[in-house]
Amino acid sequence: MTKRGMKDLSDSMSEGDSIRQLVRKRASSPRKSERTRRAILDAALDFLWTHPFRDLTVAELASRTETSRATFYQYFADLHDLMDVLLSEMENDILVAAAPWFEGNTDPASLLRESLSGLVKICYQRGPILRAVADAAASDQTLEKNWTKFLQRFDDAVTERIEQQQAAGLIPPFAARSVAVALNRLDASLMIETFGRRPRGNQDQVLASLVRIWISTLYGAQALQQSVASPQKRKIKKKSVSQNKGE
């Protein structure tokens, strides 16, 4: 850190604050510029719950956030840039949620179930982003390109993971790429159909469907039965513990 940076930190510290505490406060309190940018992104998502991308305008976002067109262009080149940010954020969050299966080394079926649960939660909150981009891709070249890249990155990641687990003897031999594409397209279609508009579908039902399809496809019927039984056993155990505490 530069001397000037150290002085700025020192000048803004209250009595009893350490530099580490101040840095933590700054990290947890985003600057006004970041709050404004986030407000615009959130307003776009809110709009997409009830409208297609073609109806979205800068003026609409400015009105919803009580800012101006000039403010919008401080953060985004255009509406396509904004949609790219929303899609990229969603992609990153899904990859983080899916990390247990992509990176874990324990029971693969259980890790896959955990990752699918994270996927469902994210899409439940931001399903309209997928619907807006997928619907507009048919007639919008820029969004078509972004949507294709979004899907291909997941195709690559799932293909690589399947091949790794095939090499380890965890998944039987088959065309990994074709199966990865089929599973990912199924995911995207189901998320768009179920969570792309309000009222949204049931999260538990969607998760159960994905778990059944993914685990039976990759690991077989026996792994699926064990995966379905495990959550039920945990619920029974949790209920038993609660009852014992109440005695």
N, C-alpha and C positions, 0 to 999 in steps of 0.2 A: 504494500500500500504506500502511496506517495505521502510526503510530509503534509501536503495540502489536504489529502484525504484523511489523514490522521487528525488534523486540526478540525476539519468539518465534523468528524465523529465526536471529538472532544467537546466542541462548542455545543453540540446538540444533546449531549449526555446530561441527564438529570442526576442529582445527588444519589449515590448508591448504585448507579448503573455501571455495569462493566461494558467494554466494547462488544463482547460476545452477546450480551443481553440486548444491546442497541441494534446490532446487526439482525438479531432474531426478530425484534420488533419491526424493523423495516421490511424484513422478508414476509412477515405476516400481515403487514399493512400496505397493500399495493398503492403505487402512486396514482394520482388523479387521472393521469393519461391512460394508465392500464385499466382503471375502473371504467373510464369512458369507452375504451375499446371493447371491454367485456360486455358493457351494457348494450352496445350495438350488436354484438354477436348474439346475445341473449334475446334481443328484440327480433332479430331475424328468425331465430328458432321458434319463438312464440308465434310469429306471423305464419310460418310454414306449417304449423299445426292445422291451420284452416284454409291455407291458400297454396297454389302451386308457385314454383319459382318464377314463372313468367309474369306473375302479378306483383312481384316484389320490386320496390323502387327505393331509391335513395331518399326521396322526400318522405316516404312512409316511415323509414327507419329514423329519420331526423325528427319526425313528429312523435314517434313512440319514445324516443330517448330525450326529447326536449333539447336537441342540439341543432346543428345546421348542416347543410350539404357540405360546406367547407370542412366542418369537423370530420365528417365521414371520410373525406378524401385525404385527411391527415393520416388515416390508419389503413385504408384500403384503396387499391388502384381502381377498382370497380366492383360490381356485385359478384362477378365471377371470382375475383380475388377473395372476397368475403366467404363465398361458398367453399372455396378451396381450403381456407383456414378452418372452417367448421368440419369439413370432411377429414382434414389432416389431424385435427385434435381428436376426433372420434377414432380414427385409425390408431393413433398412439395409445389412447386409453384402452382400446380393445386388446392391443398387443400386450399391454401391461397386465390386463385381467387374464389373458390367456397364457401368461408366463408359466404357471404351474405345469401345464402340459408340454409346452415348448421346451422347458428347461429342467423339469423335475426328473428325478431318477428313482422314485418309489413306484407304487402301484399305478400304472399308466391309466387304467380305466377310472380310478378315483380322481386322479389329477385332471383327466379330461372332463369329468363331470364338474369339477371345481371351475375350470376354465370356461365351460359352457354357461355356468351360472353367472359368471362375471359378464360374459357377452350379453346375456339376456337382460341383465340389469342396466347395462349401458344403453342398449337399443330401446329398452322400455322408456328411458328418459329422452332419447334423441332420435327416435325412429323417423321423424319427419325429414331429417337431413338425408337419410338414405332414400326415402321416397322422392324427395324433391330432385335430387341429382339423377336418380335412375329414370324418373319420368321425363325430365328435361333432356337427358342424354340422346333421346331419339331424334331430336331436332336442333340440338345445340352442340356444336362441334367441340367447344371448350369443355363443357361438362361431360360430354362423351369421353373425351380424352382422360379427364380426371377420374371418372367412374371406372374406366378400363384399367387405369393404373392402380386404383384402390383395390379392385378385385384381384388383379394379377399379383400384387404384393402378398396377399393372403394365400393365393394359390401357391406361390413360391415357398412360403413359410410352411404350409401344411404338407406340401410335397416333400420338402426336405425332412420334416419330422417323421413322416411315414417311412421314408427310405431309411432313416436312422434306426427306427424301431424294427423295420424288416431285417436289417442287417444284424440286429441284436436278437432276432428270433421272437420278438414280441407280437409282430403282425405278420400274417401269412403273405406269401409273394403274390402280387398283382400289380397292375399298372398304376403306380402311385399318383402320377399327375392327373390321370383321368378321374380317379376316385376323389382326389383333393378338389378338383374343379366342381365335380358333382355335389359334394358336400357343402362347399362354400356357396354355390349358387342356390342350393336349397335353403341355407341359412339366410342369405340375403332376401330371397323371395318371401320366406316366412316372417322375417322381421318387418319387412315393408308392409306386408298384408296385415299383420297383427298389431304392430306398434306405430304404423305410419300416420295414423289419424286417431282422433278421439271419437268415440270411446275405444280405448285400447283393449286388447285381449288379455287373457289370464297368463301371468308370468309363469306360474307353476306348470300349467299345461304345456306351454311352449317349451320350457326346459325339459319336461318329461319326454316330449316328442323328440327333441334334439338328442338327448341322452340315449334314447332307444335306438335311433338311427345311426349315430356316430359310433357308439360302443359296439353294437352288434355288427356293424360293417367292418370295423377295424379289428376288434378283439374276439368277436364271436358271441354266441348265445349264452354260454356259461358266464363269461365276464359280465354280460348285461344283467343276468340274474343276481350275481353277487353285488353289483353296483346298486341295483334297485333295493336289495335287502339291507345294505349297509345303512342308508339314511333311516330306514324304519327301525332298525336296532338302536340307532342313536336316539331316536325319539322316545322309544320305550324306556331306554336307560335314563334319559333325562327326566321323563315323567316319574320314574321310580325314585330317583334321587330327590325330586321335589316333594313327593309324597312322604318320604322318610324324614325330610327336614321338617315337615309339618306335623309329624307325630310327636 
